[in-house]
Amino acid sequence: MSNIEENRTAQKHKLHKIATDWRSTLRNAHIRVTSQRLAVLSTLEAYPHSSAGEIIGYVNAGERENLTTQGTYVILQQLEQHGLVRRVSLPDSASVRWETRVADNHHHVQCVVCGRVEDVDCVVGHAPCLTPADTHDMEIFEAQIVFRGLCKECKAKIESGAIRKEDLPYLVAQ
């Protein structure tokens, strides 16, 4: 068995184990359990911060389901309405990203070169994490923070010349 086949088999096994946990979560949320919903949720748990297009690619490449773009967006919106996934909008990102980590207050760090996104736990621990100078008579319940920087791998590529300085975003090129 080749390395690719071994990785694909391991991925299928990992995603199958994760999907088992999502069955009861969907039932508890009074959402009908379907193979497509399980595929989206287990893929998002295995690959957090994925776009709808990436979710479709992972699922279809794993030969488990054949998701359509429209169907995937409908599933994501329904799961978001029930609090099972969270929409993550990032600066300079071509599309919305999604995650299953919804039960806590956390933020994100994003590499401005490669776009890699990672979770960052909230320092305060509770929402909204920040107190604005003026709420304009609004009750604040959430603050979304995105830390933007340069990951270790991209920094090494810049230093080695593999990435040209003129190809960098404005903030990094300074």
N, C-alpha and C positions, 0 to 999 in steps of 0.2 A: 504494500500500500504506500502510495507516495505521500509526501508531507502535506500536499494540498488536500488529498482525500482524508488524511488523519485530522487535519484542522477542521475540515467541513464536518466530519463525523463528531468530533469533540464539540463543535459549535452546536450541531443539532441536538446532542445530548444535553448540553448546558441549557439551551433554549427550551427543550422539552421539560426539564426539571423546573425551570422558572415558571412555565405556563401552568403547571399544576397548581401553584400558589395563586395565580391570577383567577382561577375558576371561582374560588370562594369569594374573592374580592369583588368580582363582577356580580355574583349572586347577591352578596350583601348590599350592593349598590342598586339592586333591582334592575340590572342590565342583563339581557339575554346573553348567555355564553355562546360565542361563535368562534370558529377557528381563526377568522380574520382578526377579531378583537384580541384573542390570545396571542396571535402572531405579532401584532403591533405592540402590545404591552411587554411581552417577553423580549422583543427586539430592543425596545426602548430601555428596558432594565439592563440588558447586556451592552447596549451602546447609547449611553445617556447623551443628551444634547444633540440628538440627530434631527435633521430636517425631514419633512415628509418624503422627499425624494430619496434620501439616504435610507429611511425605513423601508421604503418600497424595494430599493436595491438589495438591502440585506435579506429581506424576507424572500424575494423572488430568487435570489442567488442561492439561498438555502433550500430551494425546491420544496418549500413547505406549503406555500399558498401562492396565488397569483393576485397580488393586490393591484388595484387601479389607483390612479392619482385621486380621482374624485372620491372613491370609496375610502381611501386612507384619510383624507381631510374630514370626511363625515365622521369616521370613527374617532379621530383625534378631538374633534369639537365635542362629540358626545361624551367622551371620557373626561375632557376638561370640565364640562358642565357638571359632572358628577364628582369632580375633585380627585380623579385618579391620575391625571397627568397635568403638567404645568407648561404653559407657553413661555418660552424664553426669547425675548427680543434683544438682540445685541447690535451695538453700533457697527456699521460697515458690513453687516451680514446680509447676504443676498436673500435669505429666507428665514422664517421663524424656526426656532429649534424647540424641541420638546424634551421633557424629562418626567420620570416617575417619582422623583423625590419631592413630595408635596407636603409631607407631614411636619416639616420644620421650617424655620426661618433661616435661609441661607442665601448667599450671593454667588457671583461668578467672577472668575478671572479668565481673560481672553488674550491670547497672543495676537498681536496686531499684524504679524507677518503670515503665519500659517493658519490662524483662525482657531487653533485648539482651545477648547473651553473646559474648565474644571470648576468644581464646586468649592466654595469658600464658606466655612462656617461663620455665622454672625458672632461678632465679638460680644455684643450685648446679650444675645441669646433669645430675645423676644422681639416681636414686631412692634413698632415699625423700625427699630434700630436707630433712627435719627429723629431729631425734633427740629422741624423747620422754624425759621425765624418768624414766619407768618403763615398761618394755616388758611387764611382767607375764609374763615368760618366753615371749614371742612373738618370732619372727623377723620384723622389720618389712621389707617390701619395697615399700610404696607409701604415700604421703601425698597425699590429695586436698585441695587448697586452693581455695577460692572467695573471691576478693576481691569485695566488694560495694560499690557506690558509686552515683554519679549521673552519667549520660552528659551530654555537652555539650548535646545537643538538649533533654533533659528539664530541665536546669538553666535553659536559656533560656526554656522554656515556663513554668517556675515563676516566674522573675523578671518575665516579661511578664504574668503573671496568667492565662495560658491553662490552667494547671493550678492548682486551688485547694489551698492548704496543708492544709486539713482532709481532702483526698482522698489525701494522701501517706502512705506507710508510716511507722510510728512513728519509725524511725531518722532519716528525712529531715525529719520535721515538728518535730524538737527544735530 
